[in-house]
Amino acid sequence: MVRASEGTIWLRDIAAAMGPGQPVHEILYAAAIVFFCFFYTALQYNPKDTAENLKKSGAFIPATGRGPDRKYLERSRCASR
């Protein structure tokens, strides 16, 4: 049987603390989900295209009235490019 050397004991402790069901694992997992949701939205969402599509279809955002949809969408986006 192979014994862990003194230099790798800290690594074993970290691996045990980050195992499934441990609080550290759950917190990191939830943080990764939130981060990647915002990251994906920042990559996929383009406020200029959305405003143009709204304008083409004759729709508008009720809170802004007619016209300033693009500025509203750029301000309301969670992550900026």
HELIX and SHEET records of a PDB file:
HELIX    1   1 GLU A    6  THR A    8  5                                   3    
HELIX    2   2 ILE A    9  ALA A   17  1                                   9    
HELIX    3   3 PRO A   23  GLN A   44  1                                  22    
HELIX    4   4 PRO A   47  SER A   57  1                                  11    
HELIX    5   5 ASP A   69  SER A   76  1                                   8    
END                                                                             
